[in-house]
Amino acid sequence: MSGNEFKVGIVGAMGRMGQAIIAALQGHSVLRFSAASDIETHPMIGKECYLGTGVSLSTNSQSVFEASDVVIDFTPPGNTQTHAEYAKTFKTAYIVGTTGLTEADHQALDVAGQSACVVQAGNFSLGVNLMTAFSKKMAEVLGDEWDIEILEMHHKHKVDAPSGTAVMIGEAAAEGRRVNLDEKAVRARDGITGERKSGDIGFATLRGGSVIGEHEIIFASENERLTLSHRAENRGLFASGAVRAAHWAASHVKGRYNMMDVLELTDFGA
């Protein structure tokens, strides 16, 4: 490996996102796929995990962190704290695409960020992050007389709701209004709920079929309605974003970052 290349490991390498990320890494000029792990019961353990890479699938996620400059993680909820500890121990840049994170997960990522570069986002799509930035600015400009509703739909196998992306968009809107999302979010409506409270940020969740991801934020006033929407056509957009984040993180200092930092959208509209 040349001096300007970086070794990339994938945990959860046999998942749909893991395979899409490995495909996106093929032929990259700087990043080289070099280590992979998955659950011990997977039938590919000990075998080449992606044709032509020569990388064998391991059960040991710790070894992936130890052997890599950057690790990308889209595993289901429940692994983040362990992986964050590995990132801290080995000072491995850590890209986190897992959604449904708990407060304890975020605290673990904060701690890891004191030793390594950590990039965590609810969505790694360029389009979604631009949508999020616009949502923040629109919420800032439009007053409380504009109601905010966020709608998302995903495939029937998704285990968390609302999606991490929907929450990310909601947090941006809340930040634009200088309010706390937890205090303003309405995540379910059923029965006689009473009138909508001014300033609420509503969420609606749909699940079904093989939908990769659809998100919409609606700003509605008495006289007009403004909608931003995003549809994922395939998982390649998330994989490309994760690879872009890995490239960025490999050469950045320790700290806790998100995709807005990677895309330099942090001060968008300021």
C-alpha positions in Angstrom: 0.0 0.0 0.0 1.3 3.4 -0.9 1.7 6.2 1.7 -1.3 8.1 0.6 -3.8 5.2 0.7 -6.1 4.4 3.7 -7.3 0.9 4.8 -11.1 0.7 5.2 -12.9 -1.9 7.3 -16.6 -2.7 7.2 -18.5 -4.2 10.1 -21.8 -5.8 9.1 -20.1 -6.4 5.7 -22.7 -8.9 4.4 -25.7 -6.6 5.0 -27.3 -4.7 2.1 -25.5 -1.5 3.0 -22.2 -3.3 3.7 -22.2 -4.8 0.3 -23.2 -1.5 -1.4 -20.3 0.2 0.4 -17.8 -2.4 -0.6 -18.9 -2.0 -4.2 -18.5 1.8 -3.9 -15.0 1.3 -2.7 -13.9 -0.7 -5.7 -11.4 1.3 -7.8 -11.2 4.2 -5.3 -8.0 6.1 -5.7 -7.2 6.5 -2.0 -9.4 4.1 0.0 -8.7 0.4 -0.1 -11.2 -2.2 1.3 -9.1 -4.4 3.6 -11.1 -6.0 6.5 -14.7 -7.2 7.2 -16.8 -8.8 9.9 -20.3 -10.0 10.5 -22.2 -12.2 12.9 -20.7 -15.5 13.7 -23.6 -17.5 12.2 -23.2 -16.0 8.8 -22.5 -18.8 6.2 -19.7 -16.7 4.6 -17.5 -16.5 7.6 -13.9 -17.4 6.6 -14.7 -16.9 2.9 -14.2 -14.0 0.5 -16.9 -11.6 1.4 -17.0 -9.8 -1.9 -15.8 -11.3 -5.2 -12.4 -10.1 -6.3 -11.4 -8.3 -3.1 -9.5 -11.2 -1.4 -10.9 -10.0 1.9 -12.1 -12.9 4.2 -15.1 -12.4 6.4 -14.3 -12.5 10.2 -16.5 -12.7 13.3 -14.2 -10.4 15.1 -15.2 -6.7 14.8 -12.4 -5.6 17.1 -9.8 -6.9 14.6 -11.4 -4.8 11.9 -10.9 -1.7 13.9 -7.4 -2.7 14.8 -6.4 -3.3 11.2 -8.1 -0.3 9.6 -7.5 3.4 9.3 -11.3 3.9 8.9 -14.2 1.7 9.8 -17.7 2.1 8.3 -20.6 0.8 10.4 -24.3 0.4 9.3 -25.0 -2.5 11.6 -28.4 -2.7 13.5 -28.8 -0.8 16.8 -27.0 -2.5 19.7 -23.4 -2.5 18.5 -22.5 1.2 18.6 -21.1 1.4 22.1 -18.9 -1.6 21.6 -17.6 -0.3 18.3 -17.1 3.2 19.7 -14.9 1.7 22.3 -12.8 0.0 19.7 -12.5 3.3 17.7 -11.3 5.0 20.9 -8.8 2.3 21.7 -7.2 2.0 18.3 -7.8 5.7 17.3 -9.6 4.4 14.2 -11.7 6.9 12.3 -15.3 5.7 12.6 -18.2 6.3 10.2 -21.6 5.5 11.8 -24.7 5.0 9.7 -26.6 3.1 12.3 -30.0 4.6 13.1 -32.2 4.4 16.2 -29.2 5.3 18.5 -29.8 5.8 22.2 -28.5 8.6 24.4 -25.9 6.1 25.8 -24.8 5.4 22.2 -24.4 9.1 21.5 -22.4 9.5 24.8 -20.1 6.7 23.7 -19.6 8.4 20.3 -18.7 11.6 22.1 -16.1 9.8 24.2 -14.7 8.1 21.0 -14.5 11.5 19.4 -11.9 12.6 22.0 -9.5 10.1 20.5 -10.6 9.5 16.9 -12.5 11.2 14.1 -16.1 10.1 14.4 -18.7 10.9 11.7 -22.2 10.0 12.6 -25.3 10.9 10.5 -28.9 9.8 10.2 -28.4 9.8 6.4 -25.3 10.0 4.2 -27.1 11.2 1.0 -25.9 14.5 -0.5 -29.6 15.3 -1.4 -30.9 14.5 2.0 -28.3 16.7 3.7 -29.1 19.6 1.4 -32.8 19.1 2.2 -31.9 19.2 5.9 -30.0 22.4 5.5 -32.9 24.0 3.5 -35.3 22.8 6.2 -33.4 24.6 8.9 -33.3 27.8 6.9 -37.0 27.6 6.0 -38.0 26.9 9.6 -36.0 29.9 10.7 -37.6 32.2 8.1 -41.2 31.0 8.5 -42.9 31.7 11.7 -45.0 29.6 14.1 -48.1 30.2 11.9 -46.5 27.7 9.5 -47.1 24.1 10.8 -44.3 21.6 10.2 -45.0 18.0 9.4 -42.4 15.3 8.5 -43.5 12.2 6.6 -41.2 9.2 5.9 -41.6 5.7 4.4 -39.3 2.7 4.4 -39.2 -1.0 3.6 -41.1 -3.3 5.9 -37.9 -4.7 7.5 -36.8 -1.4 9.1 -36.8 -1.8 12.9 -36.8 1.8 14.1 -39.3 4.7 13.7 -39.3 7.5 12.9 -36.2 7.1 10.7 -32.9 8.6 11.7 -33.3 10.8 8.6 -36.7 12.1 9.7 -35.3 12.9 13.1 -32.3 14.6 11.5 -34.7 16.8 9.4 -36.8 17.5 12.5 -33.8 18.5 14.6 -32.7 20.9 11.8 -36.2 22.5 11.7 -36.2 22.8 15.5 -32.8 24.4 15.4 -34.0 26.8 12.8 -36.8 27.8 15.2 -34.5 27.8 18.2 -36.6 25.2 20.1 -35.9 21.7 21.5 -37.3 19.0 19.2 -38.0 16.6 22.2 -40.4 19.3 23.6 -42.1 20.0 20.3 -42.2 16.6 18.5 -45.5 14.8 18.1 -44.7 11.3 16.9 -48.1 9.6 17.0 -51.8 10.7 16.7 -54.7 8.4 17.3 -58.3 9.0 18.5 -59.5 12.3 19.8 -56.3 14.2 20.0 -57.6 17.8 20.1 -56.4 20.6 17.9 -52.9 20.8 16.7 -50.7 23.0 19.0 -48.9 25.9 17.5 -45.2 25.2 17.2 -45.5 21.4 17.1 -43.3 19.4 14.7 -45.3 16.3 13.6 -44.0 13.0 12.4 -45.8 10.3 10.4 -44.3 6.9 9.6 -45.1 4.5 6.8 -43.7 1.0 6.4 -44.1 -1.4 3.5 -42.6 -3.3 0.6 -39.1 -2.6 -0.5 -39.1 1.2 -0.3 -35.5 2.3 0.3 -36.3 5.7 1.7 -38.7 8.6 1.1 -38.8 11.7 3.2 -40.9 14.9 3.0 -41.2 18.0 5.1 -44.3 20.1 4.8 -44.6 23.7 5.9 -48.3 24.6 5.9 -49.9 28.0 6.6 -53.5 29.2 6.3 -52.8 30.4 2.8 -50.1 28.2 1.3 -48.1 25.0 1.6 -44.4 24.4 0.9 -43.0 20.9 0.6 -39.5 19.5 0.3 -39.1 15.9 -0.6 -36.4 13.3 -1.3 -36.6 9.8 -2.7 -33.8 7.3 -2.7 -33.7 5.3 -5.9 -31.1 2.8 -4.7 -28.7 2.3 -1.8 -25.8 3.5 -3.9 -26.4 7.1 -2.8 -25.9 6.2 0.8 -22.8 4.1 0.1 -21.3 6.9 -2.0 -21.9 9.3 0.9 -20.4 6.9 3.4 -17.3 6.5 1.2 -17.0 10.2 0.9 -17.2 10.6 4.6 -14.5 7.9 5.1 -12.2 9.7 2.7 -12.8 12.9 4.6 -12.4 11.3 8.1 -9.2 9.5 7.2 -7.3 12.8 7.0 -9.1 14.8 9.7 -8.3 15.2 13.4 -10.2 13.6 16.2 -13.7 15.0 17.0 -17.4 14.4 16.6 -18.7 15.3 13.2 -21.7 14.8 10.9 -22.3 14.8 7.2 -22.9 18.5 7.2 -19.3 18.9 8.3 -18.1 16.6 5.5 -20.1 18.5 2.9 -19.3 21.9 4.4 -22.9 22.7 4.9 -22.6 23.6 8.6 -23.0 27.3 8.0 -25.4 27.0 5.1 -27.8 30.0 5.0 -26.2 31.6 8.1 
